[in-house]
Amino acid sequence: MIAYADLKHIFNSPLPTCEFEVLNELKDLSNRSDSNCLYHTRFIFECDDVDKAEQIEKANELSKQGVIVRATDSGNKSIHCIVEFDSACEDICREHYKEIWHTINDRYFSGKADKACANPARLTRRPGAVRSNGNAQVLLFENNGNKITKAGPLFRIIWRGARARLAIGSVIATTTTETPSNSGLKHDNMCQNYDVIQHYLNTSYPKLTGNGDSSISLFRAVRCCIKYNDSATLEKVLTKAKSEHWSDTELNRLQTNIRNKYV
């Protein structure tokens, strides 16, 4: 059921005191928790630290791109932007909610959205309500035609990014066959013959999705190059990845995560 809320309680109808609505429908009114969410297909993004005029401009831009279904002026310093997937995506959204949220945040909001919003039972400002400060919470636009479908290009792009995040988390303990000596020194072009590098460079991953081990293979190749300071081979790996639809933002994030966590 669609649920509405004030700061303490949830309701099945929008009472005048309800400044909020629960982002995703609930199973019942017993509690507002992620485990009580009936659906997990809506995602909320607000960028409190970004100038409000810039937020509105971004919301309109993303609406035209088919990304956002609704934008609401919170009555304070933020615009609440909702991204929604259609019901066919429910299983994937439920299982990988946070990975999908972070992928959308990085790709469409430059990583500036409040990370506390990355859960399905989040409250969002209800259009038409009056905020406790006396300001109206104004609906800027609503376009249900922007729901992301499983067969559409936006789903493929977002799901690919989410899968890359999953791959990074799943190979922490992965062992590879490269064993050079003096690993703290430069090894330009010496890693290119290691199994993980050869596997990635010699395997074609032409599609946006359905490429088998593409994310894990890329992770292993980049990790190998960074671990052994082989910038020349790393450039070859990254050039191939870009030719197969990986963006600079995704590749930069991958390298940062590897450097911070795995080497």
C-alpha positions as CSV (number, residue, x, y, z in Angstrom):
1,M,0.0,0.0,0.0
2,I,1.0,3.6,-0.6
3,A,1.9,5.0,2.8
4,Y,2.1,8.6,4.1
5,A,3.9,9.9,7.1
6,D,4.6,12.7,9.6
7,L,7.8,12.6,11.6
8,K,6.5,9.8,13.9
9,H,3.7,7.8,12.3
10,I,2.6,6.3,9.0
11,F,-0.9,6.4,7.5
12,N,-2.8,4.9,4.6
13,S,-4.1,8.3,3.5
14,P,-2.4,11.8,3.1
15,L,-3.5,13.6,6.2
16,P,-2.8,17.4,6.4
17,T,0.0,16.7,8.8
18,C,1.7,14.3,6.4
19,E,4.7,16.1,4.9
20,F,6.1,12.8,3.6
21,E,5.2,9.7,1.7
22,V,7.1,6.4,2.0
23,L,9.2,6.0,-1.2
24,N,8.1,2.4,-2.0
25,E,4.8,0.8,-1.1
26,L,4.6,-1.1,2.2
27,K,3.1,-4.5,2.9
28,D,1.2,-3.0,5.8
29,L,1.2,-0.1,8.3
30,S,2.9,-2.1,11.1
31,N,6.2,-0.3,10.6
32,R,8.3,1.7,8.1
33,S,11.3,-0.6,7.4
34,D,13.1,-1.9,4.4
35,S,11.9,-5.4,5.3
36,N,8.3,-4.2,5.2
37,C,8.6,-2.8,1.7
38,L,6.3,-4.5,-0.8
39,Y,8.1,-3.1,-3.8
40,H,11.7,-1.9,-4.3
41,T,11.5,-0.2,-7.7
42,R,11.6,3.5,-6.7
43,F,14.9,5.4,-5.8
44,I,15.2,8.8,-4.3
45,F,18.0,11.4,-4.9
46,E,18.5,14.7,-3.2
47,C,21.6,16.9,-3.4
48,D,21.4,19.2,-0.4
49,D,24.9,20.6,-1.0
50,V,24.2,21.6,-4.6
51,D,22.8,25.1,-5.5
52,K,19.0,24.7,-5.8
53,A,18.8,26.3,-9.2
54,E,21.4,23.8,-10.4
55,Q,19.3,21.0,-8.9
56,I,16.3,22.1,-10.8
57,E,18.3,22.4,-14.1
58,K,19.6,18.8,-13.5
59,A,16.1,17.5,-12.8
60,N,14.7,18.9,-16.0
61,E,17.7,17.6,-18.0
62,L,17.3,14.1,-16.5
63,S,13.5,14.2,-17.2
64,K,14.2,14.9,-20.9
65,Q,16.7,12.0,-20.9
66,G,14.0,9.7,-19.5
67,V,15.7,9.1,-16.2
68,I,13.4,10.8,-13.6
69,V,9.7,10.2,-13.2
70,R,9.1,12.9,-10.6
71,A,10.7,16.0,-9.1
72,T,9.4,17.8,-6.0
73,D,10.6,21.0,-4.4
74,S,11.1,20.1,-0.7
75,G,10.2,23.5,0.5
76,N,13.7,24.0,1.7
77,K,17.1,23.5,0.0
78,S,16.7,20.4,-2.1
79,I,14.8,18.9,-5.0
80,H,13.6,15.3,-4.5
81,C,14.1,13.4,-7.7
82,I,12.6,9.9,-8.1
83,V,13.9,7.3,-10.5
84,E,11.5,4.4,-11.0
85,F,11.8,1.0,-12.7
86,D,8.8,-0.9,-14.0
87,S,7.4,-4.0,-12.1
88,A,9.4,-6.4,-14.3
89,C,12.6,-5.2,-12.7
90,E,11.3,-5.8,-9.1
91,D,13.5,-8.9,-8.4
92,I,16.7,-7.3,-9.5
93,C,15.9,-4.0,-7.7
94,R,15.1,-5.8,-4.5
95,E,18.2,-7.9,-4.5
96,H,20.6,-5.2,-5.6
97,Y,19.0,-2.0,-4.4
98,K,22.1,-0.3,-3.0
99,E,24.3,-1.1,-6.0
100,I,21.6,0.3,-8.3
101,W,21.2,3.4,-6.2
102,H,25.0,4.1,-6.1
103,T,25.3,3.5,-9.8
104,I,22.5,6.0,-10.6
105,N,24.0,8.5,-8.1
106,D,27.5,8.3,-9.7
107,R,26.2,8.3,-13.3
108,Y,23.5,10.9,-13.2
109,F,24.0,13.0,-10.1
110,S,27.9,13.1,-10.1
111,G,27.9,11.2,-6.8
112,K,26.5,14.3,-5.0
113,A,23.2,12.8,-3.7
114,D,22.7,12.2,0.0
115,K,23.9,8.6,0.6
116,A,21.4,8.2,3.4
117,C,18.8,8.0,0.7
118,A,20.0,4.6,-0.5
119,N,17.2,2.5,1.1
120,P,13.7,1.6,-0.2
121,A,11.8,2.7,2.9
122,R,13.1,6.2,2.7
123,L,10.7,9.1,3.2
124,T,10.3,11.6,0.4
125,R,8.5,15.0,0.5
126,R,4.9,14.7,-0.5
127,P,3.9,17.1,-3.3
128,G,1.1,19.5,-2.3
129,A,1.9,19.3,1.4
130,V,3.0,22.2,3.5
131,R,6.3,21.8,5.2
132,S,6.7,22.5,9.0
133,N,8.5,25.7,8.0
134,G,5.4,27.0,6.2
135,N,6.7,26.5,2.7
136,A,4.8,24.5,0.1
137,Q,6.2,21.3,-1.3
138,V,5.7,21.9,-5.0
139,L,5.5,19.2,-7.7
140,L,7.8,20.4,-10.4
141,F,6.9,17.6,-12.8
142,E,5.6,14.0,-13.0
143,N,6.2,11.8,-16.0
144,N,5.3,8.1,-15.5
145,G,6.4,7.5,-19.1
146,N,9.9,7.7,-17.8
147,K,9.7,4.5,-15.8
148,I,12.8,2.4,-16.7
149,T,11.9,-0.8,-18.5
150,K,13.9,-4.0,-18.5
151,A,14.2,-4.0,-22.3
152,G,15.3,-0.3,-22.5
153,P,18.8,1.1,-22.8
154,L,18.8,2.9,-19.5
155,F,18.3,-0.4,-17.6
156,R,21.2,-2.0,-19.5
157,I,23.5,0.9,-18.6
158,I,22.5,1.1,-15.0
159,W,22.5,-2.7,-14.5
160,R,26.0,-2.9,-16.0
161,G,27.3,-0.4,-13.5
162,A,25.6,-2.2,-10.6
163,R,27.2,-5.5,-11.8
164,A,30.6,-3.9,-11.8
165,R,30.1,-2.9,-8.2
166,L,29.1,-6.4,-7.3
167,A,32.1,-7.8,-9.1
168,I,34.4,-5.5,-7.1
169,G,32.9,-6.8,-3.8
170,S,33.0,-10.5,-4.9
171,V,36.6,-10.9,-5.7
172,I,38.4,-9.6,-2.6
173,A,40.0,-13.0,-1.9
174,T,40.6,-13.8,-5.6
175,T,44.0,-15.3,-6.3
176,T,45.7,-14.8,-9.6
177,T,48.6,-16.4,-11.3
178,E,50.8,-13.4,-11.7
179,T,53.9,-13.6,-9.4
180,P,56.6,-11.1,-10.4
181,S,59.4,-10.3,-8.1
182,N,60.2,-6.8,-6.7
183,S,56.5,-5.9,-6.9
184,G,57.1,-2.4,-5.5
185,L,59.1,-1.4,-8.6
186,K,57.9,-0.3,-12.0
187,H,57.0,-3.2,-14.3
188,D,55.8,-1.4,-17.5
189,N,54.7,-4.0,-20.1
190,M,55.8,-6.9,-18.0
191,C,52.3,-7.8,-16.7
192,Q,50.9,-8.1,-20.2
193,N,51.8,-11.8,-20.4
194,Y,50.1,-12.8,-17.1
195,D,47.1,-15.0,-17.4
196,V,44.6,-12.4,-16.1
197,I,45.8,-9.8,-18.5
198,Q,45.9,-12.1,-21.5
199,H,42.4,-13.4,-20.7
200,Y,40.9,-9.8,-20.6
201,L,42.8,-8.5,-23.6
202,N,42.0,-11.5,-25.8
203,T,38.3,-11.9,-24.9
204,S,35.8,-9.7,-26.6
205,Y,33.0,-8.1,-24.5
206,P,31.0,-6.2,-27.1
207,K,27.6,-6.0,-25.4
208,L,26.3,-3.7,-22.7
209,T,25.0,-6.8,-20.8
210,G,25.3,-10.5,-21.0
211,N,29.1,-10.5,-21.4
212,G,29.7,-13.3,-18.9
213,D,32.8,-12.6,-16.8
214,S,33.5,-9.1,-18.3
215,S,33.3,-7.2,-15.0
216,I,35.3,-9.7,-13.0
217,S,37.9,-10.1,-15.8
218,L,38.3,-6.3,-16.0
219,F,38.7,-6.0,-12.2
220,R,41.4,-8.7,-12.2
221,A,43.3,-7.1,-15.0
222,V,43.2,-3.6,-13.6
223,R,44.1,-4.9,-10.1
224,C,47.1,-6.8,-11.5
225,C,48.4,-3.6,-13.3
226,I,47.9,-1.4,-10.3
227,K,49.4,-3.9,-7.9
228,Y,52.6,-4.2,-9.9
229,N,52.9,-0.6,-11.1
230,D,52.5,-1.5,-14.8
231,S,51.1,1.7,-16.2
232,A,51.7,0.7,-19.8
233,T,49.7,-2.5,-19.6
234,L,47.0,-0.7,-17.6
235,E,46.6,1.8,-20.4
236,K,46.0,-1.1,-22.8
237,V,43.4,-2.6,-20.5
238,L,41.6,0.7,-20.1
239,T,41.6,1.5,-23.8
240,K,40.0,-1.8,-24.5
241,A,37.4,-1.2,-21.7
242,K,36.5,2.2,-23.2
243,S,36.0,0.6,-26.6
244,E,33.5,-1.8,-25.0
245,H,31.3,1.0,-23.6
246,W,32.9,1.5,-20.1
247,S,32.9,5.2,-19.2
248,D,35.7,7.3,-17.8
249,T,33.7,7.7,-14.6
250,E,33.2,4.0,-14.2
251,L,36.9,3.2,-14.8
252,N,38.1,5.9,-12.5
253,R,35.9,4.6,-9.8
254,L,37.1,1.1,-10.3
255,Q,40.8,2.2,-10.1
256,T,40.1,4.2,-6.9
257,N,38.3,1.3,-5.2
258,I,41.2,-1.1,-6.1
259,R,43.8,1.3,-4.9
260,N,41.9,2.0,-1.6
261,K,40.9,-1.6,-0.8
262,Y,42.8,-4.2,-2.7
263,V,46.4,-3.3,-3.1
